[in-house]
Amino acid sequence: MKKLLALVLALVMGLSLVACGNNNPPAETGESNPPAETGTETQTPEESTPAEETTDPDSIPDSMTSEDGTYQVAFVTDVGQLKDKSFNQGTFDGVKLYAAANGLSYKYYQPANGSEATDEDRYNAMKAAADAGAEVIVCAGYLQEAALRRAAMDYPDIPFVFIDGYPLTEDPENPDSAVLTNVAGIAFKEEQAGYFAGYAAVMDGFENLGFSGGGGGTNDACCRFGYGFVQGANAAAAELDKTVNMNYSWQYGATFSASAELQTMISGWYANGTEIVFACGGSMFQSISAAASANDGYVIGVDVDQSGESDTVITSAMKGLADAVQWAVGHVYDGTFTEIGGTGTSLGVEDNAVGLPTDESSWRFESFSVDDYQAMYQAVLDGTLVVDNDFSKLETTEWSNVNLNII
């Protein structure tokens, strides 16, 4: 399933553009320090590939210039690298694709201090985007919440798209306080993609699995991925009448970054019999794939199809980041943002928004076939297979066919 959210994206691209949704200047909020890094100037909108030819985000420059120095579509990154081949990059791909297809200027903003970024750093990045003329600001990751709440209140005329997010109220301590209607929370049913990956791996013959997650166990998206992964592995093992083993850890993943410590831990897993590890955390993939390469192990990627990054990748638990961004930004420019602003949207199988890649170059299972996968996908689609999303039950569940070793 290389292209996700196909139906939704087709709807977005079929909509004719109207005048820019925000014609009011942002409110003045005073001076603040600029973010540490933004896109450098390399291309103007006029030089961009025409809409009908723009289908590959890698063909669109990450940075561009604008004749008047303002940028219409802004992206504020999560922690980790912009080009992480995962969450940040997948989200920014959506910004680039929509902007290039519709002749809009765009820019990315990385909060200062990298993995140690504070709420103030994130707010400053959003403020820089707003002050540079942003008509919509796309923010990636749950860590943006506090800064995004402040920015949305300071700039009420700018719509914000909160990827991996949820509706925000003015007062986080008071759930009855006013909902910020200029924030659209876009989430995914990651548990479904995780289930597919765990089920497929066990059905393909893997019996010793691992899960290494980002966010230190506090990121709901990663928690849903992991919980689904265990459910899928358990279901497949039960069908095969066997028991499989799984190491499960949030260690060295708090900042979603590659590290020597993470690579050492995963190398130890492989050395002690783990065959395949679900690398669920952005740039953590680099450490995990390096450990796999050194130990003849295998990897399951996350968020986007990561098969092109390493021969160790057997499959990837994907969600339609780029297409979801285009769908949400499209609501700004067709005048229907009120339909998603102030609400939470959760995209799953029924939206063609999560799944495994099925093209020939990405499908590396040996005995579990694309037809097998599509039958399982259909079962989720028609409701005969329901994947639980309450990840709080992970440690209290007595797994019938998984020896779960939480590290």
JODA-V699106 format. One record per pair of residues at least 6 apart in sequence whose C-alpha atoms are under 6 Angstrom apart, sorted by the first residue. I is the first residue (numbers start at 1). GAP is how many residues later the second one is. Records with the same first field share a line. If there is no record, write none. Layout:
I: GAP ; GAP
//
This chain:
1: 355 ; 356 ; 357
2: 355
4: 316 ; 348 ; 349
5: 318 ; 346 ; 347 ; 348
12: 315 ; 318
17: 316 ; 317
18: 316
21: 312
22: 113
26: 129
34: 90
35: 76 ; 77 ; 89 ; 90
36: 76
37: 73
38: 70 ; 71 ; 72
39: 24 ; 68 ; 69
40: 23
41: 22 ; 23 ; 24
42: 21 ; 22 ; 23
43: 21 ; 22
44: 20 ; 21 ; 22
45: 58 ; 60
51: 50
57: 36 ; 40
70: 62 ; 63
71: 34 ; 35 ; 62 ; 63
72: 33 ; 34 ; 62 ; 63
73: 33 ; 61 ; 63
74: 32 ; 33 ; 34 ; 60 ; 63
75: 33 ; 62 ; 63 ; 64
76: 32 ; 33 ; 34 ; 63
77: 33 ; 63
78: 62 ; 63
79: 36
80: 177
82: 6 ; 7
83: 6
84: 199
86: 196 ; 217 ; 218
87: 195 ; 216
90: 231 ; 232
91: 230 ; 231
93: 229
94: 228 ; 229 ; 231 ; 232
98: 228
109: 16
111: 10 ; 11 ; 14
112: 9
115: 140
119: 28
122: 25
123: 24
135: 23
136: 22 ; 23 ; 24
137: 23
138: 22 ; 23
139: 23
140: 23
141: 23
142: 23
159: 23
160: 22 ; 23
161: 22 ; 23
162: 22 ; 23 ; 24
163: 23
164: 22 ; 23
165: 20 ; 21 ; 22
166: 19 ; 178
167: 18 ; 175 ; 176 ; 177
168: 11 ; 12
169: 8 ; 9 ; 10 ; 11
170: 7 ; 8
171: 6
179: 163
180: 162
181: 160 ; 161
182: 159
183: 158 ; 159
184: 156 ; 157 ; 158 ; 159
185: 159
186: 159
187: 158 ; 159
188: 158 ; 159 ; 160
189: 158 ; 159
190: 34 ; 35
191: 33 ; 34 ; 37 ; 198
193: 124 ; 161 ; 162
194: 31 ; 34 ; 35 ; 123
195: 33 ; 34 ; 36 ; 37
198: 31 ; 34 ; 35
199: 33 ; 34 ; 37
202: 31 ; 34
203: 33
204: 163 ; 164
207: 37
208: 36 ; 37 ; 38 ; 66 ; 67
209: 37 ; 65 ; 66 ; 67 ; 68
210: 36 ; 37 ; 38 ; 67
211: 37 ; 66 ; 67
212: 37 ; 38 ; 67 ; 68
213: 37 ; 67 ; 68
214: 39 ; 40 ; 42 ; 67
215: 38 ; 39
216: 34 ; 37 ; 38
217: 33
227: 164
234: 167 ; 168
237: 6 ; 164
238: 163
243: 158 ; 159
244: 158
245: 157 ; 158
246: 158 ; 159
247: 158
248: 157 ; 158 ; 159
249: 157 ; 158
252: 10
256: 25 ; 26 ; 27 ; 28
257: 26 ; 27
258: 25 ; 26 ; 28 ; 29
263: 24 ; 25 ; 28
267: 24
275: 22
276: 21 ; 22 ; 23
277: 22
278: 21 ; 22
279: 6 ; 21 ; 22
280: 22
292: 6
298: 14 ; 15
299: 13 ; 14
300: 13 ; 14 ; 15 ; 16
301: 15
302: 14 ; 15 ; 16
303: 15 ; 16
304: 14
305: 11
307: 6 ; 55
314: 50
316: 40
317: 38 ; 39
318: 36 ; 37 ; 38
319: 34 ; 35
320: 33
331: 6
347: 6
348: 6
350: 31
379: 6
380: 6
//
